[in-house]
Amino acid sequence: MRFSTVATAAIVGSVGAAPLDTRSFNFLETDALAAVGVFNLGLNVALNGYPNAPKCTLANVAVRREWSSLSSGEKKEYIAAVQCLATKPAKTPAGLAAGAKNRYDDFVATHINQTLSIHGTGNFLSWHRYFTWAYEQALRNECGYKGYQPYYNWPKWADDPAASPLFDGSSTSVSGNGAPYDRPATCIPSPDSCGISLPIGTGGGCVTSGPFKNWTVNLGPVAAVLPDATPNPEFFGLGYNPRCLRRDISKAASQGWTKDSDVTDLIKNYKDFTSFSTRMQGDFANGFLGVHTAGHFTIGGDPGGDLFASPGDPAFFFHHGMIDRVWWTWQNLDLKNRQYAIGATITVNNSPPSRNATLDDTFDLGYVGVPTVSIRQTSHTLAGPFCYIYA
């Protein structure tokens, strides 16, 4: 029980780490479910012990927090670490990705290379959990960051994401919206198959303020959503293509599919792994974007709206931190049946038809430079390579 008490205190305490926005007082059922999950996790540890002691215990468990709960100093330290990563040399060979010019690009190149085997598949959640953790470790071990990867709590800012501390364009944001750029609505998943027509926002051009206004995007696009996006010299988007960071922060996406009711519906009403993961990723043919795709299109632009190259926008890792928090919450609400739940297949939406995914399926992250792991090893945030929880 002691774990539960401390972990719950971490949730409450993290809110006070920075001046409170008035929205901090709004009740979010999403957060209440996360708190219940922490209690369940703490009770499980009290009864059964830590799954990976002594490597991971109460004494060293990391707590990932929402961006708005960090102090200004903590935000600036994180921003500096991301910028630092973009000054380090790439590990990806030029023969594999000529456009990978720095350490940050290693993460983008890996995602581009593996996109078609990590979306709509049984490893979608575990792969992105490991990917986000590896990025966190690079910030800490290669750029001296002392904190942990923050997340962006979509429901808290769904009414106006551009006004959130993450996207307000201040010196403690990851920069704001792009300059206005008029164009047709965005067809999802593609102009040739327009299941969802997403209205354009007020941006679409280069970001104009904040720490990443001079950020250079080197890789992609592969599946551009902006009609004038500079094409990559290589078909698979791995050539050198330096350009500005563009965003079109979308209220239509956030208000349509990332509200508190959307997230709680996902957590509460999709009880097996396959339905949960599928609902999260969307059903475009039936007009449903899902929290995963809606989160990406809340950011939008280039490369944020590109399924393949989206990690080229630093906001990617905040979004996938929240994806992981939602999965973690869902797992914690029924640990017996969900901690090591698995489903779906090994091809995108089972096309072409393929075998079922298994917990012993393995994956690697290429030149990101971390060991090969299995889905089983990445199904518990207190086991395998991990030792963290969410506030």
Stockholm file with secondary structure:
# STOCKHOLM 1.0

chainA/1-391         MRFSTVATAAIVGSVGAAPLDTRSFNFLETDALAAVGVFNLGLNVALNGYPNAPKCTLANVAVRREWSSLSSGEKKEYIAAVQCLATKPAKTPAGLAAGAKNRYDDFVATHINQTLSIHGTGNFLSWHRYFTWAYEQALRNECGYKGYQPYYNWPKWADDPAASPLFDGSSTSVSGNGAPYDRPATCIPSPDSCGISLPIGTGGGCVTSGPFKNWTVNLGPVAAVLPDATPNPEFFGLGYNPRCLRRDISKAASQGWTKDSDVTDLIKNYKDFTSFSTRMQGDFANGFLGVHTAGHFTIGGDPGGDLFASPGDPAFFFHHGMIDRVWWTWQNLDLKNRQYAIGATITVNNSPPSRNATLDDTFDLGYVGVPTVSIRQTSHTLAGPFCYIYA
#=GR chainA/1-391 SS CHHHHHHHHHHHHHHTTSCCCGGGGSCCHHHHHHHHHHHHHHHHHHHHCCTTTTTSSTTTCEEECBGGGSCHHHHHHHHHHHHHHTTSCCCSCTTTCTTCCSHHHHHHHHHHHHGGGSSSSTTHHHHHHHHHHHHHHHHHHHHCCCSCCCBCCHHHHTTCGGGSTTTSCSTTSSCCCEEECCCCCEEEEETTEEEEEECCCSCEEEECSSTTTTCEECSCCSSCSSTTCCCCSSTTSCSCCCEECBCCCCHHHHHHHCSHHHHHHHHHHCCSHHHHHHHHHCBGGGTBCHHHHHHHHHHCSBBTTCTTTGGGSTTHHHHHHHHHHHHHHHHHTTHHHHTTCCCSBSSGGGSSCCCBCCTTCEECCGGGCCCCEETGGGSCTTSTTCCEEEC
#=GC SS_cons         CHHHHHHHHHHHHHHTTSCCCGGGGSCCHHHHHHHHHHHHHHHHHHHHCCTTTTTSSTTTCEEECBGGGSCHHHHHHHHHHHHHHTTSCCCSCTTTCTTCCSHHHHHHHHHHHHGGGSSSSTTHHHHHHHHHHHHHHHHHHHHCCCSCCCBCCHHHHTTCGGGSTTTSCSTTSSCCCEEECCCCCEEEEETTEEEEEECCCSCEEEECSSTTTTCEECSCCSSCSSTTCCCCSSTTSCSCCCEECBCCCCHHHHHHHCSHHHHHHHHHHCCSHHHHHHHHHCBGGGTBCHHHHHHHHHHCSBBTTCTTTGGGSTTHHHHHHHHHHHHHHHHHTTHHHHTTCCCSBSSGGGSSCCCBCCTTCEECCGGGCCCCEETGGGSCTTSTTCCEEEC
//
